[in-house]
Amino acid sequence: MSKDPTSPTFKQKAKKELKDFFIISLYLAFFFCALVTYTILLLREHGGSSLNYTFAIINALVIGKVILIGEMVKLGKRAEARPLYQSVLLKAILFSLLVLAFHFLEEFIKRLIHGEPSGTVWHNINPDELIGRSILVFCTFLPLFAFIEIRRVLGEEEFYALFYKRGGAENPTISSGK
């Protein structure tokens, strides 16, 4: 059985996944740091804590990895046959639920590490905070998955040409549907 010469090598896959992780994490860090800034300004804290920004960045990295894990297990793959807006909405919902599940697991493990009995851990988790966080994550995921889905539909080269090459938006090679 011979290997398909057009299939990417392990090194190429790893490079692409690392690039995707970096872009997704950077996008999430931007929003989470903006949220921290808003919270600091809203609460009128002067000289906001850099620790809050550190947690925002760590959270962005963790959620970025959760997204890549979800993509690796093909979460939302069936939604790709639907119209683009439905695919974006369904993936944003599915991945928000995945992140919510990871947040519950994270809270559970954190509380166990701090010595709480396993039977009382679920009762001490604040579901309102986790649901509120999930709503913010969902709102952040909508534009993220819109870009991811547009990239999937257009293809890597066309997508990057459209966004990063001078005149890319003026001379699209996308069929006009006429």
C-alpha positions, 0 to 999 in steps of 0.5 A: 500500500503506497502513500498518497503523494498529495497527502500532507506529511506529519511535519506539514500537519503539525506546522498547520496545526501550530499555526492554527493554534497560534491564530485562534489563541491570539484571537481569543486572547484579544477578546479575553484581555478586552473583557478584563480591561472592560471589567477593570474599568467597570469596577473602577479599579485603578492599576489593574492587575496583570494577573487578570491578563495572565489568566485571560491569556492562559484561558485563551491558550487552553480554549484554543487547544480545546478547539483544536481537539474538537476539530481533531475529533471532527466535532461539527463536521456534519454541519459543513454540508449545511448553508454557511450561516448554519454551519457557523452557528452550529459549530459555535454552539457545539464548541461552546458546549465543549468548552463548558464541559471543559470548564466544569471538568476544570472546576471539578479537578481544581476543587478536588485538588484543594481538598473538597470532598468529591460528593460536594464539589458539584454543589459548590460550583457556581453554574451562573458564572460558568453559563455566563462565561459560556455565553461570552465564549459563544459570542466570541466563537461566532466570528471565529467560526465564520472565518474558519468556515470561510477559509474551509470553503474558499481554501487556504490560498484563496482565503489568505490572498483575500485577506493578506495580499494587496488587491486580493479583495479587488480581484477575487477568483471566487466564482460569482455564481452567475 
